[in-house]
Amino acid sequence: MNNWYKIAKLRYYEGDKVSVKFGDNIYRGVINYGEEDGSEEIYWIKFDDFDRLSGELESEYNLEKQNLLDWMEDGILGLRIRLIEKGPRWEDIDSELDIMGLENFGYMGSSWDVREAKRIIHQRSREVIIFNVNSVKYYIESGAIYTDSKKFDKVDLTIPLILITTGDKESDKFPIDGWHRIRKAIEEGIETLPAYLLTKEETKIIRD
């Protein structure tokens, strides 16, 4: 969550575009869900690529930016937030994908936000591709990626996998969602499954 700064939910929602007044300057950011901390839902606001709408010298700007971030860490950011544009209200959206539940996939020290991947797919429609499960058979057989056979009764092979793009070659595709489907397909002798493929740019977005 680098460059995302923690705030209480208040009246804002994930994806809301907001502005923050600090001193004589106004900054823009986007609200994003971060984590659940006990009984409190924690949201974050991203100012990494914020617009500076007023102000003077660059040196003064950098100093003020640090002061702003320090101020946000004190937990009082919500007092001066103004809503610019509402983000999607995901709970009101009818989707075949689980776009509400928190879900991450981790492998070899890297992690990807599966829920965000599903939301990207929901927002940016794309064709379903065919994925050869034998290309990742090693990960199942070696135990490099754990799967639980007790979950097989609930596995639906018609639901597309989610793949990330890891390089420039055609073969540079890696599943971050659907490993139980992959294992079941391999054990049943099924060679291909449907899948959604994220672009390199989208893959960067969902990497934690």
Phi and psi restraints in degrees (value plus and minus 20) as a CYANA .aco file:
   2 ASN   PHI     -78.9   -38.9
   2 ASN   PSI     117.2   157.2
   3 ASN   PHI      50.1    90.1
   3 ASN   PSI      -6.0    34.0
   4 TRP   PHI    -129.9   -89.9
   4 TRP   PSI     115.5   155.5
   5 TYR   PHI    -138.9   -98.9
   5 TYR   PSI     112.6   152.6
   6 LYS   PHI     -95.6   -55.6
   6 LYS   PSI     116.5   156.5
   7 ILE   PHI    -162.5  -122.5
   7 ILE   PSI     139.7   179.7
   8 ALA   PHI     -93.0   -53.0
   8 ALA   PSI     136.1   176.1
   9 LYS   PHI     -80.2   -40.2
   9 LYS   PSI     -63.3   -23.3
  10 LEU   PHI      32.7    72.7
  10 LEU   PSI    -150.9  -110.9
  11 ARG   PHI    -123.8   -83.8
  11 ARG   PSI      -8.4    31.6
  12 TYR   PHI    -119.8   -79.8
  12 TYR   PSI     142.5   182.5
  13 TYR   PHI    -148.6  -108.6
  13 TYR   PSI     138.4   178.4
  14 GLU   PHI     -77.2   -37.2
  14 GLU   PSI     112.5   152.5
  15 GLY   PHI      71.6   111.6
  15 GLY   PSI     -28.5    11.5
  16 ASP   PHI     -86.2   -46.2
  16 ASP   PSI     114.8   154.8
  17 LYS   PHI    -111.9   -71.9
  17 LYS   PSI     109.7   149.7
  18 VAL   PHI    -152.8  -112.8
  18 VAL   PSI     143.2   183.2
  19 SER   PHI    -140.3  -100.3
  19 SER   PSI     131.4   171.4
  20 VAL   PHI    -147.1  -107.1
  20 VAL   PSI     107.8   147.8
  21 LYS   PHI    -114.2   -74.2
  21 LYS   PSI     105.1   145.1
  22 PHE   PHI    -157.9  -117.9
  22 PHE   PSI      96.2   136.2
  23 GLY   PHI      43.8    83.8
  23 GLY   PSI    -148.9  -108.9
  24 ASP   PHI    -115.7   -75.7
  24 ASP   PSI     -18.3    21.7
  25 ASN   PHI    -129.9   -89.9
  25 ASN   PSI     138.0   178.0
  26 ILE   PHI    -145.3  -105.3
  26 ILE   PSI     114.0   154.0
  27 TYR   PHI    -142.5  -102.5
  27 TYR   PSI     133.3   173.3
  28 ARG   PHI    -133.0   -93.0
  28 ARG   PSI     127.3   167.3
  29 GLY   PHI    -175.4  -135.4
  29 GLY   PSI     159.2   199.2
  30 VAL   PHI    -147.5  -107.5
  30 VAL   PSI     114.3   154.3
  31 ILE   PHI    -100.1   -60.1
  31 ILE   PSI     116.5   156.5
  32 ASN   PHI    -159.5  -119.5
  32 ASN   PSI     121.4   161.4
  33 TYR   PHI     -88.2   -48.2
  33 TYR   PSI     116.0   156.0
  34 GLY   PHI    -130.2   -90.2
  34 GLY   PSI     -81.4   -41.4
  35 GLU   PHI    -185.5  -145.5
  35 GLU   PSI     153.2   193.2
  36 GLU   PHI    -132.4   -92.4
  36 GLU   PSI     100.4   140.4
  37 ASP   PHI    -132.0   -92.0
  37 ASP   PSI      73.6   113.6
  38 GLY   PHI      46.3    86.3
  38 GLY   PSI    -142.6  -102.6
  39 SER   PHI    -113.1   -73.1
  39 SER   PSI     -19.8    20.2
  40 GLU   PHI    -130.0   -90.0
  40 GLU   PSI     108.9   148.9
  41 GLU   PHI     -99.2   -59.2
  41 GLU   PSI     110.9   150.9
  42 ILE   PHI    -126.8   -86.8
  42 ILE   PSI     111.1   151.1
  43 TYR   PHI    -136.2   -96.2
  43 TYR   PSI     141.6   181.6
  44 TRP   PHI    -145.0  -105.0
  44 TRP   PSI     138.5   178.5
  45 ILE   PHI    -146.2  -106.2
  45 ILE   PSI     111.7   151.7
  46 LYS   PHI    -118.5   -78.5
  46 LYS   PSI     102.3   142.3
  47 PHE   PHI    -139.0   -99.0
  47 PHE   PSI      -4.6    35.4
  48 ASP   PHI     -80.4   -40.4
  48 ASP   PSI     -59.9   -19.9
  49 ASP   PHI    -137.2   -97.2
  49 ASP   PSI      15.0    55.0
  50 PHE   PHI     -91.7   -51.7
  50 PHE   PSI     136.5   176.5
  51 ASP   PHI    -110.8   -70.8
  51 ASP   PSI     119.8   159.8
  52 ARG   PHI    -118.3   -78.3
  52 ARG   PSI      96.0   136.0
  53 LEU   PHI    -113.4   -73.4
  53 LEU   PSI     -34.8     5.2
  54 SER   PHI    -179.0  -139.0
  54 SER   PSI     144.3   184.3
  55 GLY   PHI     115.6   155.6
  55 GLY   PSI     159.5   199.5
  56 GLU   PHI    -136.1   -96.1
  56 GLU   PSI    -134.9   -94.9
  57 LEU   PHI     -92.9   -52.9
  57 LEU   PSI     133.1   173.1
  58 GLU   PHI     -80.7   -40.7
  58 GLU   PSI     -61.5   -21.5
  59 SER   PHI     -81.9   -41.9
  59 SER   PSI     -60.9   -20.9
  60 GLU   PHI     -86.3   -46.3
  60 GLU   PSI     -56.5   -16.5
  61 TYR   PHI     -82.4   -42.4
  61 TYR   PSI     -67.0   -27.0
  62 ASN   PHI     -83.3   -43.3
  62 ASN   PSI     -60.0   -20.0
  63 LEU   PHI     -84.8   -44.8
  63 LEU   PSI     -63.6   -23.6
  64 GLU   PHI     -87.3   -47.3
  64 GLU   PSI     -56.9   -16.9
  65 LYS   PHI     -78.7   -38.7
  65 LYS   PSI     -65.4   -25.4
  66 GLN   PHI     -83.7   -43.7
  66 GLN   PSI     -60.5   -20.5
  67 ASN   PHI     -81.8   -41.8
  67 ASN   PSI     -59.5   -19.5
  68 LEU   PHI     -82.6   -42.6
  68 LEU   PSI     -65.3   -25.3
  69 LEU   PHI     -87.1   -47.1
  69 LEU   PSI     -58.8   -18.8
  70 ASP   PHI     -80.8   -40.8
  70 ASP   PSI     -60.3   -20.3
  71 TRP   PHI     -84.4   -44.4
  71 TRP   PSI     -60.6   -20.6
  72 MET   PHI     -83.9   -43.9
  72 MET   PSI     -57.9   -17.9
  73 GLU   PHI     -83.7   -43.7
  73 GLU   PSI     -40.4    -0.4
  74 ASP   PHI     -95.8   -55.8
  74 ASP   PSI     -26.1    13.9
  75 GLY   PHI      61.6   101.6
  75 GLY   PSI      -1.3    38.7
  76 ILE   PHI    -134.5   -94.5
  76 ILE   PSI      -3.9    36.1
  77 LEU   PHI     -78.7   -38.7
  77 LEU   PSI     -58.7   -18.7
  78 GLY   PHI     -80.2   -40.2
  78 GLY   PSI     -37.2     2.8
  79 LEU   PHI     -86.5   -46.5
  79 LEU   PSI     -45.2    -5.2
  80 ARG   PHI    -144.8  -104.8
  80 ARG   PSI       3.9    43.9
  81 ILE   PHI    -104.9   -64.9
  81 ILE   PSI     118.0   158.0
  82 ARG   PHI    -145.8  -105.8
  82 ARG   PSI     112.4   152.4
  83 LEU   PHI     -93.4   -53.4
  83 LEU   PSI     107.3   147.3
  84 ILE   PHI    -117.9   -77.9
  84 ILE   PSI     -67.4   -27.4
  85 GLU   PHI    -171.0  -131.0
  85 GLU   PSI     112.0   152.0
  86 LYS   PHI     -91.3   -51.3
  86 LYS   PSI     117.8   157.8
  87 GLY   PHI    -104.6   -64.6
  87 GLY   PSI     159.0   199.0
  88 PRO   PHI     -86.2   -46.2
  88 PRO   PSI     121.2   161.2
  89 ARG   PHI    -114.0   -74.0
  89 ARG   PSI      69.9   109.9
  90 TRP   PHI     -78.9   -38.9
  90 TRP   PSI     -53.2   -13.2
  91 GLU   PHI     -85.6   -45.6
  91 GLU   PSI     -36.2     3.8
  92 ASP   PHI    -117.3   -77.3
  92 ASP   PSI     -20.1    19.9
  93 ILE   PHI    -116.9   -76.9
  93 ILE   PSI     111.2   151.2
  94 ASP   PHI    -109.8   -69.8
  94 ASP   PSI      94.4   134.4
  95 SER   PHI    -158.8  -118.8
  95 SER   PSI     128.2   168.2
  96 GLU   PHI     -95.0   -55.0
  96 GLU   PSI     -32.8     7.2
  97 LEU   PHI    -119.4   -79.4
  97 LEU   PSI     131.2   171.2
  98 ASP   PHI    -101.6   -61.6
  98 ASP   PSI      71.1   111.1
  99 ILE   PHI    -115.5   -75.5
  99 ILE   PSI     -11.8    28.2
 100 MET   PHI    -126.5   -86.5
 100 MET   PSI     -59.1   -19.1
 101 GLY   PHI     -92.4   -52.4
 101 GLY   PSI     117.2   157.2
 102 LEU   PHI     -88.4   -48.4
 102 LEU   PSI     113.7   153.7
 103 GLU   PHI    -178.8  -138.8
 103 GLU   PSI     110.1   150.1
 104 ASN   PHI    -150.4  -110.4
 104 ASN   PSI     130.8   170.8
 105 PHE   PHI    -139.7   -99.7
 105 PHE   PSI     106.5   146.5
 106 GLY   PHI    -140.6  -100.6
 106 GLY   PSI     121.2   161.2
 107 TYR   PHI    -176.5  -136.5
 107 TYR   PSI     109.4   149.4
 108 MET   PHI      32.5    72.5
 108 MET   PSI      25.2    65.2
 109 GLY   PHI      62.3   102.3
 109 GLY   PSI     -22.4    17.6
 110 SER   PHI    -129.8   -89.8
 110 SER   PSI     134.9   174.9
 111 SER   PHI    -161.1  -121.1
 111 SER   PSI     123.0   163.0
 112 TRP   PHI    -149.0  -109.0
 112 TRP   PSI     122.2   162.2
 113 ASP   PHI    -105.5   -65.5
 113 ASP   PSI      80.7   120.7
 114 VAL   PHI     -88.5   -48.5
 114 VAL   PSI     -57.7   -17.7
 115 ARG   PHI     -81.4   -41.4
 115 ARG   PSI     -62.8   -22.8
 116 GLU   PHI     -84.8   -44.8
 116 GLU   PSI     -56.4   -16.4
 117 ALA   PHI     -80.6   -40.6
 117 ALA   PSI     -63.0   -23.0
 118 LYS   PHI     -85.6   -45.6
 118 LYS   PSI     -56.2   -16.2
 119 ARG   PHI     -89.5   -49.5
 119 ARG   PSI     -57.5   -17.5
 120 ILE   PHI     -82.7   -42.7
 120 ILE   PSI     -64.0   -24.0
 121 ILE   PHI     -83.5   -43.5
 121 ILE   PSI     -59.4   -19.4
 122 HIS   PHI     -83.9   -43.9
 122 HIS   PSI     -60.3   -20.3
 123 GLN   PHI     -99.0   -59.0
 123 GLN   PSI     -53.4   -13.4
 124 ARG   PHI    -138.1   -98.1
 124 ARG   PSI      70.9   110.9
 125 SER   PHI     -80.2   -40.2
 125 SER   PSI     129.7   169.7
 126 ARG   PHI    -174.2  -134.2
 126 ARG   PSI     144.6   184.6
 127 GLU   PHI     -96.4   -56.4
 127 GLU   PSI     126.5   166.5
 128 VAL   PHI     -97.8   -57.8
 128 VAL   PSI     112.3   152.3
 129 ILE   PHI    -126.2   -86.2
 129 ILE   PSI     150.5   190.5
 130 ILE   PHI    -124.2   -84.2
 130 ILE   PSI     107.4   147.4
 131 PHE   PHI    -133.7   -93.7
 131 PHE   PSI     110.6   150.6
 132 ASN   PHI    -102.6   -62.6
 132 ASN   PSI      89.9   129.9
 133 VAL   PHI     -87.9   -47.9
 133 VAL   PSI     -42.0    -2.0
 134 ASN   PHI     -85.9   -45.9
 134 ASN   PSI     -39.6     0.4
 135 SER   PHI     -89.1   -49.1
 135 SER   PSI     -37.6     2.4
 136 VAL   PHI    -142.0  -102.0
 136 VAL   PSI      -0.1    39.9
 137 LYS   PHI     -79.9   -39.9
 137 LYS   PSI     -54.6   -14.6
 138 TYR   PHI     -76.3   -36.3
 138 TYR   PSI     -61.7   -21.7
 139 TYR   PHI     -84.0   -44.0
 139 TYR   PSI     -52.3   -12.3
 140 ILE   PHI     -96.8   -56.8
 140 ILE   PSI     -71.0   -31.0
 141 GLU   PHI     -87.3   -47.3
 141 GLU   PSI     -52.5   -12.5
 142 SER   PHI    -102.9   -62.9
 142 SER   PSI     -33.4     6.6
 143 GLY   PHI      59.7    99.7
 143 GLY   PSI      -8.9    31.1
 144 ALA   PHI     -82.1   -42.1
 144 ALA   PSI     -52.2   -12.2
 145 ILE   PHI    -142.2  -102.2
 145 ILE   PSI     101.8   141.8
 146 TYR   PHI     -99.5   -59.5
 146 TYR   PSI     116.7   156.7
 147 THR   PHI    -154.4  -114.4
 147 THR   PSI     131.3   171.3
 148 ASP   PHI    -131.9   -91.9
 148 ASP   PSI      93.2   133.2
 149 SER   PHI     -83.4   -43.4
 149 SER   PSI     -39.7     0.3
 150 LYS   PHI     -86.0   -46.0
 150 LYS   PSI     -38.7     1.3
 151 LYS   PHI    -110.3   -70.3
 151 LYS   PSI     -20.5    19.5
 152 PHE   PHI     -82.8   -42.8
 152 PHE   PSI     -49.6    -9.6
 153 ASP   PHI     -82.8   -42.8
 153 ASP   PSI     -46.1    -6.1
 154 LYS   PHI    -118.0   -78.0
 154 LYS   PSI     -18.7    21.3
 155 VAL   PHI     -97.1   -57.1
 155 VAL   PSI     108.2   148.2
 156 ASP   PHI    -135.9   -95.9
 156 ASP   PSI      88.9   128.9
 157 LEU   PHI     -93.3   -53.3
 157 LEU   PSI     -26.2    13.8
 158 THR   PHI    -105.3   -65.3
 158 THR   PSI     -35.2     4.8
 159 ILE   PHI     -97.8   -57.8
 159 ILE   PSI     104.8   144.8
 160 PRO   PHI     -82.8   -42.8
 160 PRO   PSI     122.0   162.0
 161 LEU   PHI     -87.2   -47.2
 161 LEU   PSI     147.3   187.3
 162 ILE   PHI    -138.3   -98.3
 162 ILE   PSI     103.6   143.6
 163 LEU   PHI    -134.1   -94.1
 163 LEU   PSI     124.7   164.7
 164 ILE   PHI    -123.3   -83.3
 164 ILE   PSI     137.6   177.6
 165 THR   PHI    -118.3   -78.3
 165 THR   PSI      97.9   137.9
 166 THR   PHI    -122.9   -82.9
 166 THR   PSI     -26.8    13.2
 167 GLY   PHI    -187.7  -147.7
 167 GLY   PSI    -183.6  -143.6
 168 ASP   PHI    -117.6   -77.6
 168 ASP   PSI     -32.4     7.6
 169 LYS   PHI    -102.1   -62.1
 169 LYS   PSI     136.2   176.2
 170 GLU   PHI     -79.4   -39.4
 170 GLU   PSI     -50.9   -10.9
 171 SER   PHI    -103.2   -63.2
 171 SER   PSI     -24.5    15.5
 172 ASP   PHI    -101.9   -61.9
 172 ASP   PSI      48.0    88.0
 173 LYS   PHI    -151.5  -111.5
 173 LYS   PSI     117.6   157.6
 174 PHE   PHI    -160.9  -120.9
 174 PHE   PSI     110.7   150.7
 175 PRO   PHI     -92.1   -52.1
 175 PRO   PSI     115.4   155.4
 176 ILE   PHI    -135.9   -95.9
 176 ILE   PSI     -23.6    16.4
 177 ASP   PHI    -169.5  -129.5
 177 ASP   PSI     107.2   147.2
 178 GLY   PHI      94.7   134.7
 178 GLY   PSI       1.6    41.6
 179 TRP   PHI     -88.6   -48.6
 179 TRP   PSI     -50.0   -10.0
 180 HIS   PHI     -88.2   -48.2
 180 HIS   PSI     -57.1   -17.1
 181 ARG   PHI     -83.6   -43.6
 181 ARG   PSI     -61.0   -21.0
 182 ILE   PHI     -82.5   -42.5
 182 ILE   PSI     -66.9   -26.9
 183 ARG   PHI     -82.5   -42.5
 183 ARG   PSI     -63.8   -23.8
 184 LYS   PHI     -83.1   -43.1
 184 LYS   PSI     -61.6   -21.6
 185 ALA   PHI     -81.7   -41.7
 185 ALA   PSI     -64.5   -24.5
 186 ILE   PHI     -81.7   -41.7
 186 ILE   PSI     -64.5   -24.5
 187 GLU   PHI     -87.7   -47.7
 187 GLU   PSI     -46.0    -6.0
 188 GLU   PHI    -115.7   -75.7
 188 GLU   PSI     -15.0    25.0
 189 GLY   PHI      55.8    95.8
 189 GLY   PSI       0.1    40.1
 190 ILE   PHI    -111.0   -71.0
 190 ILE   PSI     105.1   145.1
 191 GLU   PHI    -110.1   -70.1
 191 GLU   PSI     -44.3    -4.3
 192 THR   PHI    -152.2  -112.2
 192 THR   PSI     131.3   171.3
 193 LEU   PHI    -156.4  -116.4
 193 LEU   PSI     134.0   174.0
 194 PRO   PHI     -91.1   -51.1
 194 PRO   PSI     132.8   172.8
 195 ALA   PHI    -175.6  -135.6
 195 ALA   PSI     133.2   173.2
 196 TYR   PHI    -122.2   -82.2
 196 TYR   PSI     118.5   158.5
 197 LEU   PHI    -134.4   -94.4
 197 LEU   PSI     105.4   145.4
 198 LEU   PHI    -105.1   -65.1
 198 LEU   PSI     125.6   165.6
 199 THR   PHI     -93.0   -53.0
 199 THR   PSI     151.1   191.1
 200 LYS   PHI     -80.6   -40.6
 200 LYS   PSI     -60.0   -20.0
 201 GLU   PHI     -86.1   -46.1
 201 GLU   PSI     -62.8   -22.8
 202 GLU   PHI     -87.2   -47.2
 202 GLU   PSI     -54.8   -14.8
 203 THR   PHI     -81.9   -41.9
 203 THR   PSI     -59.2   -19.2
 204 LYS   PHI     -85.0   -45.0
 204 LYS   PSI     -57.3   -17.3
 205 ILE   PHI     -82.0   -42.0
 205 ILE   PSI     -60.0   -20.0
 206 ILE   PHI    -111.2   -71.2
 206 ILE   PSI     -23.5    16.5
 207 ARG   PHI     -98.1   -58.1
 207 ARG   PSI     106.3   146.3
